[in-house]
Amino acid sequence: MRCKQWIFDMDGTLTDSMTVVWRGAPLALLQRYGRTPKADLNDVLLTMGMADGARYLIREYGLPLTEAEYYDVMRDVIAQLYETVDLKPGVRTLLAKLQAEGARLCLCSNTWSDQCRTVLTRLGIADYFSFIVEAQGVLHKSRPEVFFECMHRLGGADPAACAVCEDAIYAASTAHKAGFTVLGVQDAASAADAPAMAQVCDQFLPDWTALDWTTI
């Protein structure tokens, strides 16, 4: 196996949570404050990190919250929604095989690291990952620095020998342009991006059971 370092996104990649949590949470939060979401809300938020999304919602919808208060409310909304989330097909087998092959794995997610840890622990896969990186601020996935930091922490030096696993086109494109091996997995929340994902991914999969191990 050529790729010995693996960087995984969580939502939509490992867990079937993009629609349930990340499309559902802003709607649930706005409903708490009697606000009606605009039709393009999910598309706008998709490419934003947590902090940018918070500022956008507070400003655009006139929420009576400071950023700190917003995070408290959103954490509560998200935690409740995550209790209903499960793994995507093939994830357990994939992680077990990578561990057996001696690969090192990390999680790189827009979601808070403590929330990621809670979800992965409940689902029984937390121990596969060496560390969790929050892709926020200067480490947002629209910039390649976060992927290089993860690779180096995993002990790698060659992006072509490091797999970045994603469901979002903006993150997959960033990793592709930086020379990483990119493995994309389809998700209902980003179905419209499937043609673009197929262009930037070394493999674009319906789910993880379809991974071709001979090329990685």
N, CA, C and O of each residue as an XYZ file, in Angstrom:
864
protein
N       0.846     -1.196      0.000
C       0.000      0.000      0.000
C       0.885      1.251      0.000
O       1.724      1.422      0.885
N       0.695      2.114     -0.986
C       1.528      3.298     -1.152
C       1.244      4.369     -0.096
O       2.174      4.993      0.415
N      -0.008      4.582      0.227
C      -0.392      5.649      1.163
C      -0.336      5.142      2.603
O      -1.107      4.266      2.997
N       0.577      5.699      3.371
C       0.726      5.295      4.766
C       0.185      6.337      5.746
O       0.113      6.080      6.947
N      -0.188      7.491      5.245
C      -0.852      8.508      6.077
C      -2.230      8.780      5.467
O      -2.367      8.938      4.254
N      -3.238      8.830      6.328
C      -4.610      9.030      5.880
C      -5.271     10.133      6.703
O      -5.294     10.086      7.933
N      -5.802     11.116      6.002
C      -6.472     12.251      6.629
C      -7.961     12.161      6.292
O      -8.349     12.260      5.128
N      -8.783     11.973      7.313
C     -10.217     11.794      7.100
C     -11.027     13.003      7.550
O     -10.831     13.515      8.652
N     -11.924     13.448      6.704
C     -13.027     14.287      7.127
C     -14.005     13.390      7.896
O     -13.963     12.168      7.756
N     -14.878     13.985      8.700
C     -15.861     13.168      9.413
C     -17.237     13.231      8.752
O     -17.728     12.224      8.242
N     -17.856     14.400      8.760
C     -19.244     14.527      8.303
C     -19.363     14.314      6.795
O     -18.737     15.020      6.004
N     -20.171     13.337      6.414
C     -20.367     13.037      5.005
C     -19.315     12.110      4.438
O     -19.478     11.593      3.333
N     -18.228     11.889      5.183
C     -17.146     11.017      4.734
C     -17.121      9.730      5.556
O     -17.199      8.634      5.000
N     -17.012      9.861      6.858
C     -17.097      8.712      7.756
C     -18.508      8.514      8.285
O     -18.994      7.387      8.389
N     -19.154      9.615      8.614
C     -20.496      9.547      9.215
C     -21.540     10.125      8.267
O     -21.269     11.058      7.512
N     -22.724      9.556      8.324
C     -23.830      9.998      7.476
C     -24.547     11.144      8.183
O     -25.687     11.004      8.627
N     -23.853     12.284      8.278
C     -24.330     13.360      9.149
C     -24.497     14.712      8.466
O     -24.956     15.659      9.105
N     -24.139     14.835      7.191
C     -24.234     16.142      6.557
C     -25.669     16.657      6.520
O     -25.932     17.809      6.867
N     -26.583     15.808      6.102
C     -27.978     16.248      6.012
C     -28.597     16.377      7.390
O     -29.228     17.386      7.703
N     -28.416     15.351      8.216
C     -29.052     15.336      9.538
C     -28.548     16.460     10.422
O     -29.339     17.170     11.042
N     -27.220     16.625     10.482
C     -26.635     17.587     11.423
C     -26.390     18.940     10.769
O     -26.944     19.953     11.195
N     -25.554     18.951      9.727
C     -25.071     20.243      9.232
C     -26.045     20.968      8.347
O     -25.926     22.182      8.176
N     -27.013     20.268      7.773
C     -28.116     20.969      7.126
C     -29.229     21.228      8.137
O     -29.967     22.208      8.029
N     -29.337     20.342      9.111
C     -30.415     20.473     10.079
C     -30.145     21.469     11.193
O     -31.067     22.135     11.664
N     -28.878     21.579     11.627
C     -28.565     22.405     12.800
C     -28.850     23.898     12.590
O     -29.498     24.503     13.444
N     -28.396     24.519     11.489
C     -28.715     25.940     11.314
C     -30.216     26.193     11.257
O     -30.702     27.198     11.775
N     -30.945     25.282     10.629
C     -32.394     25.436     10.561
C     -33.009     25.357     11.949
O     -33.872     26.160     12.305
N     -32.552     24.369     12.737
C     -33.087     24.207     14.092
C     -32.761     25.414     14.961
O     -33.590     25.854     15.757
N     -31.543     25.950     14.806
C     -31.161     27.121     15.593
C     -31.992     28.341     15.210
O     -32.482     29.059     16.083
N     -32.152     28.578     13.913
C     -32.940     29.725     13.473
C     -34.391     29.610     13.928
O     -35.023     30.604     14.286
N     -34.908     28.385     13.908
C     -36.291     28.176     14.352
C     -36.466     28.502     15.826
O     -37.529     28.965     16.237
N     -35.428     28.264     16.626
C     -35.497     28.599     18.050
C     -35.742     30.096     18.260
O     -36.342     30.513     19.250
N     -35.257     30.894     17.296
C     -35.367     32.346     17.431
C     -36.379     32.947     16.452
O     -36.379     34.153     16.205
N     -37.232     32.096     15.907
C     -38.309     32.575     15.063
C     -37.862     33.150     13.733
O     -38.558     33.990     13.163
N     -36.708     32.713     13.221
C     -36.194     33.215     11.962
C     -36.491     32.218     10.836
O     -36.495     31.005     11.048
N     -36.737     32.751      9.644
C     -37.010     31.920      8.473
C     -35.760     31.846      7.607
O     -35.301     32.880      7.122
N     -35.200     30.672      7.397
C     -33.953     30.552      6.608
C     -34.179     30.871      5.141
O     -35.236     30.568      4.588
N     -33.183     31.483      4.512
C     -33.231     31.742      3.081
C     -32.947     30.464      2.306
O     -32.353     29.523      2.831
N     -33.373     30.445      1.068
C     -33.275     29.232      0.254
C     -31.830     28.782      0.030
O     -31.571     27.589     -0.128
N     -30.889     29.727      0.017
C     -29.496     29.378     -0.278
C     -28.654     29.179      0.975
O     -27.426     29.143      0.890
N     -29.285     29.050      2.131
C     -28.544     28.993      3.391
C     -27.505     27.884      3.411
O     -26.352     28.128      3.764
N     -27.893     26.669      3.039
C     -26.945     25.549      3.108
C     -25.766     25.728      2.165
O     -24.633     25.399      2.515
N     -26.027     26.249      0.970
C     -24.941     26.468      0.011
C     -23.959     27.516      0.533
O     -22.748     27.379      0.357
N     -24.474     28.545      1.165
C     -23.622     29.603      1.705
C     -22.746     29.070      2.832
O     -21.555     29.376      2.895
N     -23.335     28.275      3.718
C     -22.611     27.791      4.892
C     -21.621     26.683      4.569
O     -20.671     26.467      5.322
N     -21.828     25.974      3.457
C     -21.030     24.784      3.154
C     -19.542     25.080      3.080
O     -18.727     24.266      3.514
N     -19.179     26.232      2.538
C     -17.759     26.544      2.359
C     -17.195     27.386      3.499
O     -16.050     27.833      3.428
N     -17.981     27.606      4.542
C     -17.529     28.413      5.677
C     -17.071     27.527      6.829
O     -17.605     26.437      7.033
N     -16.096     27.991      7.568
C     -15.736     27.343      8.819
C     -16.756     27.701      9.894
O     -17.696     28.457      9.650
N     -16.557     27.151     11.078
C     -17.500     27.373     12.167
C     -17.619     28.846     12.538
O     -18.726     29.356     12.710
N     -16.490     29.530     12.663
C     -16.509     30.926     13.099
C     -17.171     31.823     12.060
O     -17.986     32.680     12.400
N     -16.817     31.621     10.793
C     -17.418     32.436      9.737
C     -18.924     32.189      9.648
O     -19.705     33.118      9.442
N     -19.321     30.924      9.808
C     -20.745     30.593      9.771
C     -21.510     31.234     10.915
O     -22.633     31.707     10.737
N     -20.899     31.246     12.085
C     -21.535     31.876     13.248
C     -21.748     33.364     13.013
O     -22.833     33.892     13.257
N     -20.710     34.032     12.540
C     -20.817     35.475     12.298
C     -21.847     35.774     11.213
O     -22.589     36.752     11.304
N     -21.888     34.924     10.185
C     -22.853     35.117      9.098
C     -24.287     35.004      9.617
O     -25.121     35.861      9.325
N     -24.573     33.962     10.378
C     -25.939     33.754     10.872
C     -26.368     34.864     11.835
O     -27.494     35.356     11.768
N     -25.461     35.248     12.724
C     -25.783     36.322     13.674
C     -26.087     37.613     12.930
O     -27.057     38.308     13.234
N     -25.244     37.926     11.949
C     -25.405     39.187     11.205
C     -26.601     39.137     10.262
O     -27.433     40.044     10.260
N     -26.686     38.076      9.459
C     -27.691     38.007      8.404
C     -29.108     37.856      8.945
O     -30.067     38.342      8.344
N     -29.234     37.171     10.095
C     -30.568     36.905     10.632
C     -30.861     37.683     11.912
O     -31.883     37.463     12.561
N     -29.962     38.588     12.266
C     -30.202     39.436     13.427
C     -30.426     38.652     14.712
O     -31.304     38.993     15.505
N     -29.639     37.608     14.918
C     -29.821     36.787     16.120
C     -29.360     37.551     17.362
O     -28.315     38.200     17.331
N     -30.118     37.483     18.443
C     -29.775     38.208     19.673
C     -28.723     37.463     20.492
O     -28.929     37.166     21.669
N     -27.578     37.165     19.839
C     -26.546     36.344     20.457
C     -25.169     36.951     20.204
O     -24.909     37.497     19.132
N     -24.296     36.851     21.197
C     -22.879     37.075     20.948
C     -22.325     35.796     20.313
O     -23.006     34.771     20.289
N     -21.103     35.852     19.803
C     -20.526     34.638     19.241
C     -20.408     33.539     20.289
O     -20.675     32.373     19.999
N     -20.012     33.904     21.499
C     -19.879     32.908     22.569
C     -21.225     32.262     22.877
O     -21.311     31.048     23.061
N     -22.276     33.079     22.933
C     -23.613     32.545     23.203
C     -24.095     31.676     22.049
O     -24.747     30.652     22.258
N     -23.769     32.092     20.839
C     -24.138     31.303     19.660
C     -23.555     29.900     19.745
O     -24.256     28.917     19.506
N     -22.269     29.806     20.087
C     -21.625     28.498     20.161
C     -22.278     27.609     21.214
O     -22.424     26.405     21.003
N     -22.669     28.185     22.333
C     -23.328     27.393     23.378
C     -24.640     26.803     22.860
O     -24.934     25.628     23.076
N     -25.420     27.635     22.175
C     -26.694     27.166     21.639
C     -26.472     26.135     20.540
O     -27.129     25.095     20.514
N     -25.540     26.429     19.631
C     -25.303     25.525     18.511
C     -24.734     24.187     18.972
O     -25.087     23.144     18.422
N     -23.872     24.205     19.960
C     -23.344     22.947     20.493
C     -24.470     22.060     21.022
O     -24.461     20.846     20.820
N     -25.426     22.667     21.690
C     -26.551     21.905     22.227
C     -27.394     21.313     21.090
O     -27.774     20.143     21.138
N     -27.680     22.123     20.076
C     -28.452     21.657     18.923
C     -27.737     20.506     18.227
O     -28.343     19.478     17.923
N     -26.437     20.691     17.976
C     -25.650     19.699     17.249
C     -25.514     18.398     18.035
O     -25.645     17.313     17.468
N     -25.255     18.500     19.324
C     -25.096     17.302     20.153
C     -26.339     16.428     20.098
O     -26.238     15.202     20.035
N     -27.494     17.046     20.122
C     -28.739     16.280     20.056
C     -28.888     15.593     18.705
O     -29.294     14.432     18.639
N     -28.565     16.294     17.639
C     -28.703     15.716     16.302
C     -27.709     14.578     16.071
O     -28.042     13.592     15.414
N     -26.494     14.704     16.605
C     -25.476     13.667     16.402
C     -25.846     12.326     17.046
O     -25.317     11.287     16.650
N     -26.724     12.338     18.007
C     -27.122     11.093     18.650
C     -27.840     10.152     17.688
O     -27.983      8.962     17.970
N     -28.291     10.683     16.554
C     -29.030      9.867     15.570
C     -28.149      9.422     14.410
O     -28.625      8.744     13.500
N     -26.872      9.793     14.429
C     -25.976      9.575     13.282
C     -25.299      8.212     13.335
O     -24.964      7.722     14.414
N     -25.095      7.596     12.162
C     -24.377      6.315     12.069
C     -23.238      6.447     11.056
O     -23.134      7.451     10.352
N     -22.391      5.423     10.994
C     -21.291      5.390     10.035
C     -21.806      5.111      8.629
O     -22.853      4.491      8.446
N     -21.049      5.582      7.638
C     -21.370      5.273      6.258
C     -20.908      3.836      5.945
O     -20.036      3.306      6.634
N     -21.483      3.213      4.920
C     -21.141      1.821      4.601
C     -19.648      1.624      4.337
O     -19.011      2.408      3.634
N     -19.112      0.557      4.921
C     -17.732      0.168      4.680
C     -16.688      0.811      5.562
O     -15.508      0.474      5.463
N     -17.096      1.741      6.434
C     -16.122      2.479      7.240
C     -15.377      1.564      8.206
O     -14.151      1.640      8.295
N     -16.077      0.715      8.920
C     -15.410     -0.146      9.919
C     -14.382     -1.057      9.257
O     -13.272     -1.214      9.766
N     -14.739     -1.650      8.139
C     -13.811     -2.529      7.422
C     -12.610     -1.755      6.916
O     -11.477     -2.229      7.004
N     -12.854     -0.558      6.383
C     -11.776      0.295      5.882
C     -10.770      0.620      6.977
O      -9.566      0.454      6.781
N     -11.247      1.077      8.118
C     -10.354      1.486      9.201
C      -9.572      0.293      9.755
O      -8.385      0.414     10.062
N     -10.230     -0.843      9.881
C      -9.549     -2.037     10.381
C      -8.435     -2.481      9.429
O      -7.360     -2.884      9.873
N      -8.692     -2.407      8.136
C      -7.678     -2.809      7.150
C      -6.503     -1.829      7.175
O      -5.350     -2.250      7.094
N      -6.781     -0.539      7.285
C      -5.703      0.443      7.344
C      -4.825      0.223      8.576
O      -3.600      0.315      8.506
N      -5.462     -0.063      9.683
C      -4.705     -0.339     10.903
C      -3.820     -1.571     10.711
O      -2.657     -1.575     11.114
N      -4.373     -2.605     10.099
C      -3.613     -3.835      9.865
C      -2.449     -3.606      8.909
O      -1.432     -4.295      8.992
N      -2.590     -2.644      8.006
C      -1.533     -2.336      7.031
C      -0.484     -1.384      7.597
O       0.489     -1.065      6.914
N      -0.666     -0.925      8.835
C       0.308     -0.048      9.466
C       0.167      1.417      9.112
O       1.088      2.197      9.354
N      -0.969      1.814      8.541
C      -1.186      3.220      8.209
C      -1.469      4.026      9.474
O      -1.968      3.493     10.465
N      -1.143      5.317      9.425
C      -1.478      6.234     10.511
C      -2.603      7.146     10.042
O      -2.585      7.641      8.915
N      -3.583      7.363     10.917
C      -4.806      8.061     10.552
C      -5.036      9.252     11.469
O      -4.701      9.212     12.653
N      -5.611     10.309     10.913
C      -6.089     11.412     11.734
C      -7.423     11.893     11.198
O      -7.835     11.535     10.095
N      -8.087     12.705     11.995
C      -9.343     13.318     11.599
C      -9.102     14.811     11.418
O      -8.460     15.450     12.251
N      -9.622     15.363     10.324
C      -9.521     16.797     10.044
C     -10.922     17.271      9.693
O     -11.416     17.013      8.596
N     -11.555     17.962     10.624
C     -12.984     18.265     10.496
C     -13.286     19.704     10.858
O     -12.603     20.304     11.688
N     -14.318     20.257     10.228
C     -14.816     21.572     10.618
C     -15.535     21.530     11.964
O     -15.733     22.563     12.603
N     -15.916     20.347     12.384
C     -16.644     20.169     13.638
C     -15.690     20.256     14.824
O     -14.522     19.882     14.719
N     -16.194     20.754     15.953
C     -15.386     20.848     17.169
C     -14.775     19.490     17.489
O     -15.429     18.456     17.349
N     -13.512     19.499     17.922
C     -12.810     18.250     18.179
C     -13.467     17.435     19.286
O     -13.511     16.208     19.200
N     -13.983     18.099     20.330
C     -14.616     17.328     21.405
C     -15.905     16.669     20.923
O     -16.241     15.567     21.357
N     -16.624     17.339     20.029
C     -17.829     16.729     19.465
C     -17.470     15.557     18.561
O     -18.130     14.519     18.592
N     -16.412     15.725     17.746
C     -15.949     14.608     16.918
C     -15.608     13.401     17.784
O     -16.003     12.275     17.484
N     -14.874     13.649     18.855
C     -14.442     12.565     19.735
C     -15.646     11.852     20.351
O     -15.650     10.628     20.479
N     -16.656     12.618     20.729
C     -17.875     12.032     21.297
C     -18.565     11.125     20.286
O     -18.974     10.012     20.616
N     -18.690     11.606     19.062
C     -19.353     10.829     18.006
C     -18.572      9.556     17.694
O     -19.150      8.470     17.637
N     -17.265      9.683     17.493
C     -16.454      8.521     17.125
C     -16.357      7.510     18.256
O     -16.277      6.306     18.012
N     -16.363      7.995     19.488
C     -16.349      7.089     20.633
C     -17.660      6.310     20.712
O     -17.654      5.098     20.923
N     -18.774      7.005     20.542
C     -20.079      6.325     20.564
C     -20.154      5.263     19.474
O     -20.752      4.206     19.674
N     -19.551      5.541     18.323
C     -19.597      4.617     17.195
C     -18.481      3.569     17.239
O     -18.432      2.675     16.394
N     -17.584      3.682     18.226
C     -16.573      2.659     18.444
C     -15.365      2.708     17.534
O     -14.703      1.689     17.338
N     -15.054      3.894     16.959
C     -13.911      3.968     16.044
C     -12.888      5.033     16.452
O     -11.949      5.288     15.698
N     -13.041      5.650     17.602
C     -12.154      6.742     18.010
C     -10.690      6.312     18.092
O      -9.798      7.102     17.781
N     -10.436      5.086     18.501
C      -9.061      4.640     18.729
C      -8.245      4.474     17.451
O      -7.026      4.319     17.519
N      -8.886      4.504     16.303
C      -8.145      4.387     15.049
C      -7.362      5.664     14.726
O      -6.423      5.625     13.931
N      -7.738      6.790     15.333
C      -7.196      8.078     14.928
C      -6.164      8.591     15.929
O      -6.407      8.606     17.136
N      -5.009      9.011     15.413
C      -3.929      9.493     16.268
C      -4.244     10.842     16.886
O      -3.840     11.119     18.016
N      -4.963     11.687     16.153
C      -5.318     13.009     16.664
C      -6.452     13.585     15.817
O      -6.789     13.058     14.757
N      -7.024     14.668     16.306
C      -8.103     15.377     15.611
C      -7.675     16.828     15.419
O      -7.210     17.474     16.358
N      -7.832     17.330     14.212
C      -7.531     18.734     13.907
C      -8.828     19.441     13.552
O      -9.597     18.961     12.719
N      -9.069     20.583     14.186
C     -10.208     21.425     13.826
C      -9.807     22.302     12.644
O      -8.874     23.099     12.749
N     -10.498     22.160     11.536
C     -10.188     22.933     10.330
C     -10.885     24.288     10.401
O     -11.915     24.509      9.763
N     -10.304     25.185     11.185
C     -10.883     26.503     11.414
C      -9.832     27.578     11.173
O      -8.632     27.308     11.220
N     -10.293     28.807     10.914
C      -9.379     29.940     10.780
C      -8.365     29.719      9.671
O      -8.730     29.380      8.545
N      -7.076     29.914      9.994
C      -6.022     29.766      8.976
C      -5.877     28.317      8.526
O      -5.267     28.054      7.490
N      -6.420     27.386      9.279
C      -6.363     25.973      8.903
C      -7.637     25.501      8.203
O      -7.918     24.303      8.161
N      -8.401     26.438      7.659
C      -9.601     26.083      6.914
C      -9.220     25.257      5.683
O      -8.148     25.454      5.110
N     -10.083     24.348      5.285
C      -9.764     23.431      4.194
C      -9.763     24.076      2.809
O      -9.465     23.407      1.819
N     -10.084     25.328      2.728
C      -9.943     26.033      1.450
C      -8.477     26.402      1.197
O      -8.130     26.905      0.129
N      -7.625     26.145      2.195
C      -6.184     26.391      2.082
C      -5.442     25.082      2.377
O      -5.892     24.304      3.218
N      -4.318     24.825      1.706
C      -3.652     23.517      1.840
C      -2.885     23.324      3.139
O      -2.501     22.198      3.458
N      -2.651     24.393      3.899
C      -1.815     24.279      5.089
C      -2.308     23.215      6.066
O      -1.507     22.514      6.684
N      -3.621     23.098      6.203
C      -4.151     22.140      7.179
C      -3.800     20.710      6.790
O      -3.518     19.885      7.659
N      -3.813     20.406      5.498
C      -3.484     19.052      5.057
C      -1.994     18.760      5.235
O      -1.617     17.650      5.608
N      -1.152     19.755      4.969
C       0.281     19.554      5.185
C       0.596     19.385      6.678
O       1.443     18.570      7.044
N      -0.076     20.146      7.528
C       0.151     19.989      8.964
C      -0.235     18.589      9.418
O       0.499     17.950     10.172
N      -1.381     18.118      8.963
C      -1.809     16.764      9.327
C      -0.821     15.718      8.832
O      -0.453     14.807      9.572
N      -0.395     15.848      7.587
C       0.553     14.885      7.016
C       1.842     14.838      7.826
O       2.337     13.758      8.147
N       2.383     15.999      8.155
C       3.633     16.035      8.912
C       3.467     15.426     10.294
O       4.344     14.701     10.763
N       2.352     15.713     10.949
C       2.102     15.135     12.277
C       1.941     13.615     12.211
O       2.217     12.911     13.182
N       1.499     13.126     11.077
C       1.367     11.673     10.888
C       2.696     11.027     10.494
O       2.782      9.805     10.374
N       3.722     11.841     10.294
C       5.030     11.306      9.953
C       5.328     11.248      8.477
O       6.311     10.632      8.065
N       4.487     11.887      7.664
C       4.683     11.861      6.223
C       5.395     13.089      5.701
O       5.482     14.111      6.382
N       5.910     12.977      4.467
C       6.597     14.102      3.830
C       6.192     14.271      2.367
O       6.450     15.316      1.769
N       5.565     13.258      1.793
C       5.194     13.277      0.376
C       3.671     13.280      0.254
O       3.037     12.280      0.591
N       3.062     14.376     -0.219
C       1.598     14.415     -0.308
C       1.020     13.333     -1.218
O      -0.108     12.890     -1.004
N       1.765     12.907     -2.218
C       1.263     11.862     -3.112
C       1.095     10.531     -2.387
O       0.334      9.673     -2.833
N       1.803     10.354     -1.269
C       1.706      9.125     -0.474
C       0.818      9.318      0.756
O       0.843      8.518      1.691
N       0.040     10.387      0.731
C      -0.872     10.688      1.838
C      -2.274     10.836      1.270
O      -2.494     11.657      0.379
N      -3.223     10.059      1.768
C      -4.600     10.084      1.262
C      -5.440     11.079      2.052
O      -5.458     11.058      3.283
N      -6.128     11.943      1.331
C      -7.100     12.861      1.918
C      -8.485     12.366      1.510
O      -8.779     12.234      0.322
N      -9.330     12.094      2.499
C     -10.642     11.491      2.258
C     -11.730     12.511      2.548
O     -11.852     12.994      3.674
N     -12.518     12.837      1.535
C     -13.450     13.958      1.628
C     -14.755     13.681      0.881
O     -14.831     12.807      0.018
N     -15.776     14.458      1.243
C     -17.031     14.470      0.481
C     -17.316     15.841     -0.107
O     -18.215     15.972     -0.938
N     -16.569     16.876      0.304
C     -16.837     18.249     -0.110
C     -15.892     18.677     -1.227
O     -14.684     18.461     -1.135
N     -16.430     19.275     -2.271
C     -15.633     19.632     -3.428
C     -14.568     20.667     -3.099
O     -13.454     20.575     -3.614
N     -14.871     21.638     -2.265
C     -13.867     22.680     -1.996
C     -12.644     22.095     -1.293
O     -11.515     22.481     -1.595
N     -12.857     21.171     -0.361
C     -11.741     20.549      0.361
C     -10.989     19.572     -0.536
O      -9.758     19.533     -0.528
N     -11.734     18.784     -1.309
C     -11.094     17.846     -2.230
C     -10.254     18.591     -3.268
O      -9.165     18.138     -3.622
N     -10.746     19.717     -3.750
C     -10.005     20.509     -4.730
C      -8.718     21.069     -4.137
O      -7.673     21.070     -4.787
N      -8.803     21.543     -2.899
C      -7.609     22.067     -2.226
C      -6.537     20.987     -2.122
O      -5.373     21.224     -2.445
N      -6.939     19.804     -1.671
C      -5.984     18.707     -1.512
C      -5.421     18.255     -2.862
O      -4.230     17.962     -2.973
N      -6.266     18.199     -3.872
C      -5.828     17.790     -5.210
C      -4.777     18.753     -5.758
O      -3.749     18.321     -6.278
N      -5.031     20.044     -5.642
C      -4.093     21.052     -6.153
C      -2.755     21.004     -5.408
O      -1.717     21.371     -5.959
N      -2.788     20.548     -4.153
C      -1.564     20.465     -3.352
C      -0.810     19.158     -3.570
O       0.253     18.956     -2.984
N      -1.346     18.269     -4.404
C      -0.628     17.052     -4.757
C      -0.933     15.823     -3.930
O      -0.248     14.809     -4.056
N      -1.957     15.895     -3.079
C      -2.324     14.740     -2.269
C      -3.094     13.719     -3.100
O      -3.688     14.058     -4.124
N      -3.078     12.470     -2.653
C      -3.987     11.463     -3.191
C      -5.357     11.733     -2.582
O      -5.508     11.742     -1.361
N      -6.354     11.951     -3.434
C      -7.675     12.355     -2.941
C      -8.687     11.246     -3.198
O      -8.875     10.803     -4.331
N      -9.327     10.812     -2.131
C     -10.390      9.816     -2.213
C     -11.694     10.479     -1.811
O     -11.847     10.943     -0.681
N     -12.625     10.518     -2.741
C     -13.910     11.152     -2.477
C     -15.000     10.113     -2.304
O     -14.961      9.047     -2.919
N     -15.965     10.428     -1.470
C     -17.103      9.538     -1.267
C     -18.383     10.335     -1.479
O     -18.506     11.470     -1.019
N     -19.323      9.733     -2.173
C     -20.569     10.422     -2.488
C     -21.396     10.661     -1.231
O     -21.397      9.858     -0.297
N     -22.099     11.792     -1.238
C     -23.002     12.106     -0.136
C     -24.208     12.839     -0.704
O     -24.080     13.661     -1.611
N     -25.379     12.531     -0.161
C     -26.608     13.125     -0.681
C     -26.603     14.644     -0.582
O     -27.191     15.325     -1.422
N     -25.940     15.177      0.446
C     -25.934     16.624      0.658
C     -25.151     17.373     -0.405
O     -25.363     18.568     -0.608
N     -24.242     16.674     -1.088
C     -23.413     17.330     -2.104
C     -23.526     16.627     -3.454
O     -22.575     16.612     -4.235
N     -24.690     16.049     -3.722
C     -24.892     15.281     -4.956
C     -24.639     16.116     -6.208
O     -24.162     15.591     -7.213
N     -24.952     17.402     -6.159
C     -24.766     18.261     -7.337
C     -23.297     18.428     -7.696
O     -22.968     18.780     -8.829
N     -22.411     18.177     -6.735
C     -20.976     18.339     -6.972
C     -20.302     17.068     -7.483
O     -19.087     17.048     -7.677
N     -21.075     16.013     -7.701
C     -20.488     14.728     -8.087
C     -19.612     14.823     -9.345
O     -18.514     14.267     -9.340
N     -20.037     15.491    -10.408
C     -19.159     15.569    -11.599
C     -17.828     16.254    -11.303
O     -16.780     15.821    -11.782
N     -17.874     17.320    -10.516
C     -16.640     18.025    -10.163
C     -15.765     17.176     -9.258
O     -14.541     17.189     -9.389
N     -16.378     16.438     -8.344
C     -15.615     15.556     -7.465
C     -14.905     14.474     -8.274
O     -13.758     14.133     -7.988
N     -15.578     13.945     -9.269
C     -14.970     12.897    -10.095
C     -13.733     13.414    -10.821
O     -12.829     12.638    -11.129
N     -13.683     14.712    -11.096
C     -12.551     15.305    -11.795
C     -11.325     15.479    -10.902
O     -10.195     15.348    -11.372
N     -11.540     15.773     -9.612
C     -10.396     16.082     -8.738
C      -9.975     14.909     -7.854
O      -8.913     14.961     -7.234
N     -10.780     13.861     -7.787
C     -10.469     12.720     -6.915
C      -9.758     11.612     -7.691
O     -10.095     11.334     -8.842
N      -8.776     10.986     -7.050
C      -8.137      9.810     -7.636
C      -9.119      8.647     -7.719
O      -9.090      7.857     -8.663
N      -9.985      8.557     -6.719
C     -11.133      7.650     -6.757
C     -12.322      8.405     -6.169
O     -12.209      9.030     -5.114
N     -13.457      8.343     -6.856
C     -14.688      8.935     -6.335
C     -15.682      7.801     -6.169
O     -16.140      7.221     -7.153
N     -16.016      7.484     -4.930
C     -16.681      6.237     -4.582
C     -18.145      6.430     -4.189
O     -18.497      7.449     -3.595
N     -19.006      5.452     -4.516
C     -20.374      5.497     -4.008
C     -20.414      5.271     -2.500
O     -21.254      5.835     -1.799
N     -19.507      4.448     -2.014
C     -19.284      4.263     -0.574
C     -17.944      3.549     -0.412
O     -17.298      3.203     -1.401
N     -17.526      3.330      0.841
C     -16.168      2.823      1.074
C     -15.990      1.355      0.711
O     -14.857      0.879      0.641
N     -17.068      0.632      0.480
C     -16.919     -0.764      0.060
C     -16.378     -0.851     -1.369
O     -15.916     -1.911     -1.792
N     -16.431      0.249     -2.108
C     -16.006      0.244     -3.513
C     -14.548      0.658     -3.698
O     -14.088      0.753     -4.836
N     -13.812      0.906     -2.625
C     -12.431      1.357     -2.739
C     -11.556      0.327     -3.443
O     -11.579     -0.858     -3.109
N     -10.778      0.800     -4.430
C      -9.824     -0.051     -5.140
C      -8.474      0.056     -4.438
O      -7.758      1.045     -4.596
N      -8.137     -0.962     -3.668
C      -6.920     -0.937     -2.864
C      -5.661     -1.063     -3.712
O      -4.570     -0.742     -3.240
N      -5.788     -1.515     -4.932
C      -4.594     -1.764     -5.755
C      -3.923     -0.466     -6.219
O      -2.770     -0.494     -6.650
N      -4.618      0.655     -6.140
C      -4.061      1.912     -6.649
C      -3.609      2.862     -5.542
O      -3.142      3.965     -5.825
N      -3.743      2.444     -4.292
C      -3.374      3.328     -3.191
C      -2.298      2.700     -2.311
O      -1.867      3.310     -1.332
